[in-house]
Amino acid sequence: MSATALDAHGAIDAVWRIESARLIAGLTRITGDVGLAEDLAQDALVVALERWPESGVPDNPGAWLMATAKHRAIDQLRRGKMLDRKHEQLGHELDAGRDSALPDLDAAIDDPIGDDLLRLMFIACHPVLSTEARVALTLRLLGGLTTDEIARAFLVPESTVAQRIVRAKRTLREARVPFEVPRGAELTARLASVLEVIYLVFNEGYSATAGDDWVRPELCEDALRLGRILAELVSEEPEVHGLVGLLEIQASRLRARVGPAGDPILLADQDRTRWDQLLVRRGLAALERAEYLAGALGPYALQAAIAACHARARTPEETDWTRITALYDALAQLTQSPVVEVNRAVAYTMAFGPASGLEIADALVSEPALAKYHLLPTVRGDFLAKLGRFEEARAEFERAAALTRNARERDLLRARAAGCARGEP
């Protein structure tokens, strides 16, 4: 392949990552079928891969892709392949011929794109889909990732991701999910689903559940980009800004979370001069916006406020752990989540001593939802070690190492177990 062709393919990859969501969103509005819209967008991408290496990348590649996809949509309409779905709405336009159809379709696809992107987010994260399907479809349609990229990010077979996406599109079509922004009470529930997906994608990047890497920054970047877009589109929703504030602050630490060899570096041991201060400032601003809009902070804004306590501390010793415990108390009461209780135990240990944290953690041992949650024995091991109960701590670290599916984390936990065997806190 020539250098020019390689440059063209690189440009196509970049353009697709930037423009694909806009393209699919506009096409979904005029076809009413997100699966068909993605097929049309992919057709336009194939044409670009065929033509651009020879003709060169257009001055406005996004507009070129949109025009190509739009013409293919018109061809599909005229051939009647979508007649059953669109006959009532577009039948008279089809009968009038291509020339008369063009202005109407132009108007439809050139409407403000923000609303379309928001509608696409709500469709991809619709509660009728499983959590795994929502994550895969969101990354596919809004993140521009291929099935292979999604599969590698979540360490599952590519065929599994492909099946999830196909089933999700079929489910949306069969459920006749409308391409619209929900209103009223439904908006709150549907927005929570969108926020959950973005949060899950970020967390998988920030602390990978499996594999050889402690972090996967590309997933964090995808989630952060989606969160920022959502904050612009739904600017009066405090929890959207709360989530973005949390992600910005957490992302600011990514460079400091791993050593040169990829080994995990825990918060207390991180070089805080490596924290990205631009992201910290953006996160604090988003949190301030959430606080201004909200009467009482929701779960994401509360987590952002906790992250802000760490971000404002120049050294670990300056961390306001008493404030953090109060925030975790509020979060625990709001969410009734056993995972939040694990984190609350850590905060209490830092503020009031390990015996205080261990009391909270011990009450969680019989919690069914935490039976395979490796962080519970991890924190219990830490508390027990701080109390000098090294043999019990060693057993907890070994149990945690057996539960985690992340290789880096497993090595860290085994090292801590070995330290306890030597009587080292």
N, C-alpha and C positions, 0 to 999 in steps of 0.2 A: 504494500500500500504506500502511495507517495506521501510526502510530507504535507502536501496540500490537502489530500484526502484525510489524513490523520487530524489535521487542524479542523477540517470541516466536521468530522465525527466528534471531536472534543467540543466544538461549538454546539452541535446538536444536543449532546448530553446535557450541557449547561442550560441551553434554552428550554429543553424539556423539563428539567427540574424546576425551572422558574415558572414556565407558562402552562404546564400540564393541568394544574388545578383550575386555573381560569378557563382553559379550553374545555375541560370536561364539565365544569359548572355551566357554562353557556350552552353547551350541547345538551345537557340534561334538561335544561329548561325547555328547549324546543322539541325534544323527542319524548320527554316524560319517562325515560328509561336510563338509569345510570349505567347499566351494563352496556347498552347500545351506544351511549355517549362515549364511553371509554374506547369501545371498538372503533368508532369514527375518529377519535383523537389518535389512536394507534395507527390507523390507516394513513392519516396525515403525516405521522412520524416516519412511516415506511417510505412515503413519497419523498420526504426530505432527505432520508438516507440515500435514496437513489439519485436525486437531482443535485443536492448541494455540493457534493464533492467535485462535480463537473462545472456547475454554473456559479458556484461560490455562495457563501451565506448571504441571504438578503439583508438589506439595511435594517428592516424591521422584521426579524424572524418570527416573533410572536404573532404578528398580524398575518404573516404568510401562512403559518400553521392554521390560524383561525379561518382564514379564507378557504384554504384547501379542505379543511374539515367541514366547513359550512356547505361548500359545493357538493361534497360527498353526501351530506345529510339531505340536500335537495334532491340529489339523484335517487337516494333511497326512498324519499317520499314519493317521487314521481313514478318509481317502479312499483309502488304500492306495497313495499315490504313492511311499512308501518301503518298501512291503511286501517287495519282493525283497531289499532290503538288511537289513531289520530283522525279518523274519518270525520267525526262530527266537528272537530275544531278546524281542520285544515282542508277538508274535502273540496270546498269551493275554491280555495287557492290552487290546489292541484289541477282542477279542471281549467282554471284560467291560464295555465301554462307556466313555464319556468320564469319568463320575464316578469310576470305579475307576482310570482311567489318571492322573487329575490328581495324586493324592498321590505316586505313583511318580515322575512327571516333576518335580513340585515338589522332591522329595528329590534327584533327579539334578541339577537346575539350581541348587539352593541349596547344594550341597556347597562346601567351601572353594575359593574362586576361584583362590587362588595356584597350586595344582597345575594347574588348567586353563590359566592364562596361560602357565605354563612349557611345558605340552604344546603349546600353540599356537605358541610360539616355535620349538620343535623341529620342528614340522610345516612352518612357513613357511620354515625354513632347512634343510630336508632336503637331503642331498647328491644325491638323485636329480634335483634341479632345478639349472639353470644358475645361475651367480652373479648374473646380471642378474635372473633370475626370483625368486631368493631375496630380493634387495633390494626389488624391486617388491612382492612379496607381503607381506613384513614391514611395509613402510610402509603398505600398504593395510589389512592385518588388525590389526596391533598399533599402528601410528601413527595410524590413522584418517584417512589422507590420501586424497583422491580421485585418480582416474587423471590428471586434469588437473594437480593439484598435483604429483604425482610426475613427470609429463612435464616440467613447467616447471622443476622442481628439477634434473633431469638433462639438460635441453635436448634432449629427443627428442620425436617426435610422440606425441600422446595415443593414437593408434591402436596405436602400437608397444607402449606400456605396457599398454594394454588386452589386446592379444594375448598378451603375456607372462603376464599374470595368468590369463587364461582357460586358456592352455596349462598353466600351473603347476597349477591346480586339477584339470585333466583328468589330468595326469601323476600327481598324488597319489592321485586316485581309482582310476586304472587300476593303480597300483602297490600299492594297498590299504595305504597307509602307516598304521599304527595310531596312534590318538590316545593316546600314552603318553610317559612320560619314559624314555628308554633307560637301561640299567643296565650296570654293569661296564665292560668295555673299550670297548663301543660308546658309552658316555656321553662318554668323552674325545674321540673323533672327532666326535661330533655336537655337543658343546659348542663345539669349535673352529670349526665351521661357523657357529654362532650368533654367536660373538664376531667372526668375520671380517665378517659382514654388518653388525653394529653399527659396527665399525671403518671399513668402507668408506663407510657412510652419513655418519659424522662427518667423515671426511677430505674427502669431496666438499663438505661445507659449509665446512670449515676452509680449504681451498685448492682452489677450484673449478677443474675441469679445462678448462672451456670457458665461453664467454659473456662478458658485460660486467662481471660482478661478481667481485671478488677473493675474497669470502667470502659464504656463504649461511647466516646464523646459525640460521634455522629448521631446517635439516637437522641442525646440531650439537645443537640442543635436542631434536629427536626421538631422535637416537642416545643422547644423555645420559640421557634419560628411560627408554629401553629398558634401558640399561646399569644404571641404578639399580634398576629393577624386577628384573632378572636377579640382581643382587647380593643382594637380599633373599630371592629364591627359592632360590638356590644359594649359600648363605652360607659354605660351607666350601671353595669352589673358589678357590684363590689367584689364578689367572689372570683370573677374573671381576673381582676387586677390583683386580688390576693394570690391566686395561683401564679400569675406571671411574676409577681414579686418574689414568691418562693423559688421559682425556677431560676430567675436571674441571680439571686444570691447563692443558691446551691451551685449553679454553673460557674460562678466566680472562683470556686475552689478546685475546679477540675484539674488544673495543672499541678496543684499541690497535693492531690490525693494519691499520686503514684510516684515511686522512685524511678531512677534511671533504668532499672531492670524490670519495671512494671509492678514492683512490690507495693502492697497497700501501705499508705501512710494515714494513720488515724488523726482525727481532728486536733487533738491536743499536741501532736507531734509535727503538725504541718508548719512549713515556712510561710508565715502570713504575708510576707512581702511578695509572694508569688500569687496571691489572690488578685483577681482582675478587678481593679477598683472601678472601672467603668460599669461593669456588670453590677457591682455592689450598689453604686449610685442609682442605676436604673431600677434595681430591685427595691431599694428604699423609697424611691419615688412612686413606684407602683403600689407599695404597701401604704404609703401616705394617701394615695388616691382611694384605695379600698377603705381606709379608716374614715376618710371624708364622706364617702358614699354610704357607709353602713351604719345602722344604729348600733348593732352588736356584730362583732367579728364572726365570720363563718369559719369552717374548719381550715380552708386553705389560707385565709388571712391570718389565722392564729398560728399556723405553721410558719408563715412568712415572718410573723413577729418574733417567733423563736429563732429563726435563722438570722434575723436582724440583730438579735442580742449577740450572737457569735460574730457577725460581721463588724459590729461596732467595737468589739474588744480587740485592742492592739496586741494583747498577749492572752494566753489561756487564763492567767490569774485574774485578769480584769473582767472576765465573763460574769454577767449578773445572773448567777444561777438561781437566786431567790425569785427573780422576775420570771425566769424560765419555768420554775416549778409552778408558779401561779398560772402561767399560760397553758401548761400541760394539764393542770387541774381543770381549766375551762374547756380545753379540747377533749379531755376524757369524759367530762359530763355531757358534752355536745354529741360526741360520736359513739360512746359506749363501746369503743374498740379495744380488744385485748392487745393489739399491736401498739396502740397509743399508751396503754398501761406499761408495756415494756420500756418504752422511751421515758415515761414519767418516772419509772424506777431509777433510771440512769440519772435523771435530773435531781431527784431527791438524794441520791448518793453524793453527787457533786456539791449539793447545797448543805446537806445535813449529815453526811457520813454514810458509809456502806451498810451499816445495820438498818438504816431507814429505807434504803433502796431494796435491800434483800427482803424485808418484810413485804413490800409490794410484789416483788418477783415471786416469792414463795407462794403467794396466794394465786398465782397464775399457773402453777405447775399442773393442776388438774383441768385446765381449760382445754377442751377438745380442739378448738381452732388453732391452738399453738402446739399441738402434739408433734408436728414435724417442722416447727419454726425454729431454725437453728440459732436465732438471736436470743431466744430466752435462755438456753443453757450458756450462751456466750456471756451475757450480762451477769448471770448468777455466778459463773466462774470468776468473773472480774471482781464481783463483790466479795466472794468467799476468799479470794487471794488477798484482797485488801485487808480482810479481817484475820489473815494469817492461817486460815483453814485450808492449807495447800492440797491435801489429799482430796478433799471434796471438790476443790476448784479444778484439780487435774481431771477428775472424772467428768466434770461439766464441760471442760474444753474439748475433751476427747469425744464426748457425745455430740457437741456442736460440730466438730470436724467431720463426724460421720454423717451428719444431716445435710451440710451444705453441699451444693453442686458446683461451687466455684472453686477452681483449683488454687488460685491465689489466696483466697480466704481460708481454705483448708490448710495450706502451709502455715499461715499465720496462727491459726488455732492450735495446730500441732506443736508449733514452737512455744506457744504459751503453756500448753500442757507439760512440755518438757521442762520449762522454767519452773513450774510448780513442783515437779518431781525433784528439782534441785533446791526447793525451798525459796525460790525467788519470787517476790510479789510482781 
